Amino acid sequence: MNEMTALERGYRRLLACYPRSFLRENADEVLAVLLAPTSVPRPRLALGPDLRIGDADREAITAALGEHFARGRLTLDEFTARLDVALTATRQSEIAQTTRDLPHL
């Protein structure tokens, strides 16, 4: 019995996402990408504190800060100061500072 490697299974899942007509018409390009040497450098993804955040992350933090304010864990001044930081944050490390001393909800 011929067992597939994890890479082969991944390729099969990837190819299953495309219509057969697309794969027939673009077979050469698809094969070139799949068979490209693995030594080609891949883009480095940001991890941890350097990770950029988006609007959804800022909205989640502002909602959490509002809940902490409602439960009496933050004064009005603390809440507004943290809200200002959360709304202007662009990185995970910046937004983490706003809730570092608060319990998880």
N, C-alpha and C positions, 0 to 999 in steps of 0.2 A: 504494500500500500504506500502510495506516494503522499507524504505529508507536506503541506504548504508551510512555508516560513511565515513569520509575522509580517514581513515586508510584502510577500506575495498576497497574503490575505488583505492587507491594507490597499494594495493596488486593485485588487478585485472589488473591494468596497467602493473605492474611488471611481473606477470605471463603470460600476453599476449606476452611478448617478447621472451618467450621460446617455442620451438616446443612441441606439445602435447606428442610426443614419449619420449622426455626428462623428462617431468613432470610425465608420467606414470612410467618410470623406476626409477626415483629418488623421488617418492612421499614422502617417510618417511623423507628424509633429508630436502626436501623443507618445509614440515609441521613443522618439528622441528625448523627450522630457523624462520618461520613466527609466530609460537606460543611461541617462547622463551619469558620469562618474560621481560617486558619493564624496569625492574629495573636494568638490566644488564648495567653497565657503558658503554657509547659510547665513542669512541675516541674524544678528544677535537680538533677542527680545529682551526688553527691560524686565527686571524682576524686582520684587520687594519695594523698598522705599523710592526707587527711581521710576516706578511705574506711573505713567500719566493717567489721570482720572478724567472722567467725562461728566456731563450734566447729570446723568442718572446717579453717579456716585455722590455728587454734591447734594442732590435732592434727598438721597437716603440719609446722609449725615445731618442735613438740616431738619429732617423729620425726627431723627433720633435725638438731636439737641432739643427740639421742641418738646418731646416726651420727657426728657430729663428735667427740663424747666417746669413742665406741668407737675411733675412728681416732687418738686421742691429741691432738687439736687443742685440747681444753679440759680443764682440771683439774676435779676434782670440785666445788670451790667455784665456779668459773666456770659450770659446767654447771647447778648448782642455782640460782645467782643468775639466769641467763638463763631458766631454766625457770620461775621465779617470775614474771618479767616477761611471758613468753610466755603463761602461763596466765591472767593478769589483764588482758592487753591488750584494748583495744576498738577501736583505730584502726590502720591500716596503718603509720603512722609509729612507733607504739610497738613493733609486732612486728618492724619492719625493724631496729631497734636491736640485736636479739638476734643477728643474723647478719651485721651490716655488715662485720665483719672476717674473715669465713670464706669459703672458696671455695664456688662452687656445686657441688652434688652431681650 
